[in-house]
Structure formats: structure tokens, C-alpha cells
Amino acid sequence: MRLFVALVPPPDVLDELEEVLAPHRPGPADLRWVRRDLLHVTLTFLGDVDDRALDRLLPRLQRAVSRHERLTLSLAGLGAFPGNGAHARVVWSGLYGDRRKLARLAASTSAAGRRAGTLPDKQRAFRPHMTLARCRVPVDVRPLLEAMSAFAGSPWTAGTVHLMESRLPAKGRTQVEYVPLKSWSLREPKT
């Protein structure tokens, strides 16, 4: 199973994002926009995990998540990988709000994966973002980034962390699917 740990924005945040992006979707023809049901914030990519490793992983993730409080986040601005957008392969929205807490949560879920032996050999540094579009060949998305530079979404509370399975197209399945395997609640903030 290909697994990752993620936060999923609530429907009203995705509605707002859809409304803001709609006029820009006819932009570069090579961009493939991520379907709404696949939008998420990856905390940790775990890669291929077998059933035995999954059994070691689940309690570790539960403990990791239980140590962290709910987060207040918002989507804001657009960026591209790589670089400034002249030769982009990915378009993303940035995340603002409790970014330090978000980074600590991502570090905890990565540590859980490492202790369970499920992290891929090459793990990228955590960069808080939500992927919105991809393309197979580099495309110039600078006009899109400029047009969306003032985008600032409404704040939302991230209260649940999800362990997701990524099912790639295969026999009987024509599209990528993300299936939640397990979810854990973040703690209420201390008052």
C-alpha cells in the first residue's frame, strides 16, 4: 500500500478555493488540476508499506498525533515547484497560521514512520503547501502566480489527521483514489 499522512481542508475552504481558481483554470493547457476530492496537505509521505509495517505504524501515529493541538490554518497565495514558475511542474497554495505547530506535527508523524520503518530512504524537508495542479512538461505559470498573489483564504481549524492510501490507476480503476485508512483527532487547545 502507498501511504501518506495528511490534513484535509473542510468543504467551505475548498468551496472558496474553487471559486477563486475558477477563472484561472483555462490557463496553461498543460496543467492538470487536482480533483477536489484529492486536495490535502501532506504531513508525511510513507511510500509502500506492507501489513506488518502498518501494524507497527498505527500505534506510533496515534501517539504522535495525540501530542499535538488543533491548528488554525489558511490557504494563501500560489507558488510553484521548481523555482519562480518559469518552468513549473507543480502549482501549490501556501499555508499560513500555526505553521510552527504544523511543522512540529509533520516532524512527529515522520518520526513515527521512521520508528516503524516505513519512511522512504529519501525524505524531503517539510514545506507546508497544498498541491493544486501538476504538469508533465515544464510550463510557465508566472501569470497565474501573479494573478493569485493576493489570494488569502478564510482560516480553518485542522482537527483531524488522516492516514491515507494512494491507489494508482490499475485494473478497473481509471483515476487515482485516496482512501482514508485511519483518522486521529488533534487535542483541544489548552485554555
N, C-alpha and C positions, 0 to 999 in steps of 0.2 A: 504494500500500500504506500502511495506517495502522500505524505502528511505534512501539514503546516499548522502553526498556532496563530490565531487571528482574532481581531476585533471586527465586528460588523456594525457599521453605522445604522441608526434607526431609519425607518421608511421616510419620515419627514425630511431628514437630512438628504437622503437620496432623491426625494422629490425636488428639493431646492436645487441640488446639483444638476439634475436633469433639465430643469427649466433654464438654468444659466448656460448650460452647454449646448442646448438645442440649436441655437442659431449658428454655432461654430462647427457642428458635426459635418456639414457638407465640405469642410476644409480640405486638407490634403487627402487625395483619393486613396493613398496607400495606407492610411491609418485604419486600424481595425479597433473599434471602440469596444471596451469590455462590457459585456452584458450586465445589466443592473443586478441580477441575482448572483453575480460573481464578484461584485465590488466588496473589498475588505482591506484591512490594514494588517499586513503580515508582521507578526512579532518574531517568529522563528520558523525557518524552513527546515524541516526534519529529513526530507528525502524519503527514500524507500525504507520502510520499517516492517519487519516481519512480526508475526503474532507474539513470539516470545519477548521481543524487544518492546512491543506495545504493552505487554503485561508489566514490564519494569517501568515503562514511561508514565502510565496513567497515575499512579500514586505520587510520583515525583512532580508531575504537572499540577496535580491538585494541591499539594503542599506549597508549591511555588506561587500559584495564583492566590491562595488563601492569605498570603503575607502582604498583599497589596490592596490599597483602597481604590474605590471607583475613581475614574478620571473624567475631567471636563476637557473636551477637545472640540476643535472646529476645523473645518477644511478651509484653506486659504491659498490663493494664488495657484499658478501652474508652473511646472518645471519640466525638464527633460533629461533623460539619460541617453547618451552621454552629453556632457557639457552644456553649451548655451542654447541648444536647439537647432543649430545649423545642420546637423547630421543625426537627428534623433531617431531612436528606435523605440523609446518609451516616453509617454506623456503622463505626468502624475500631478496630483494635487498635494500640497503640503499640509501638515498638521500643526496646529497651534494649540496653546492651552497648557495642560500639565505635561509638557514634553520631558521634563526630567523624570517624573514619575513613570511616564510611558517607557523611557529608556531603561529604567530600573526593572520594570515589568518584563520587557523584552530580554534583558540580561538574565532574569530569573528563569524564564521559560527556556532560554538557550542552555543555561546551566543544568536544568532538569533533563533536557535532551542529551547533553554531554554525559551526565552521570548514568543515564540509561543506555548510553552507547548508540544513540540514534542520530547524532549530528553528522552531516556530510563532512568529508575531510576539509573542504574549503568553505568556510563560513564567512559571508560578507559582514562588514560592520553594519549595525542597525542604522538606517536612515529613515526616519518617520515620514511616510508618504502613503498615498493610495493610488495605485496604477489605474489610469483611465483609458489608455489606448496604447496599442503596440503596432509596429510595422516591421515587415521582413527586411526591407531595404531602408537605409537611412533617408530621412526626409527632413526638409526644412520646416520646422514648426514655429519659428520665431514670431511670425504674425499672430498665431494663435496664443502664444505665451504673452505677447504684448497686449492683446485684446483682453486677456483674462487676468492681467496683473493686479487689478483692483478687487478681484473676487475675494470676498470674506464671508464664509458660510456661518450659519447660526451655531451657537455652542450646543453640544450634546453630551450626555453622560454615558461613558462606556462602563457598563456594569457587569459584562459577561465576557469571558474568554472562551474561545471555541477551538477544539482540536478538529481540524478539517481533513477529509480525504479528497485528494485531487484525482478524479477519474478522467483520464485522457480518452479521446475518441478511440473506439475499438469496435469489435463486432457488436452490432445492434445499437451503438451509441455514436451519433454523428458530431456531438459537441462535447466540450469539456464540461464536467459537472463537479461541483464542490459539495460534498456531503458532510454535514456535521456528525462527528462520532461521539463527542462528549463535550459538555459545557460546564464551566465553573463560574460562580459569582465572585466578583471582587467585593471586598469588605466595604461596609458603610464608613464614611469618614468619621474620625473621632471628633467629638464636639467639646 
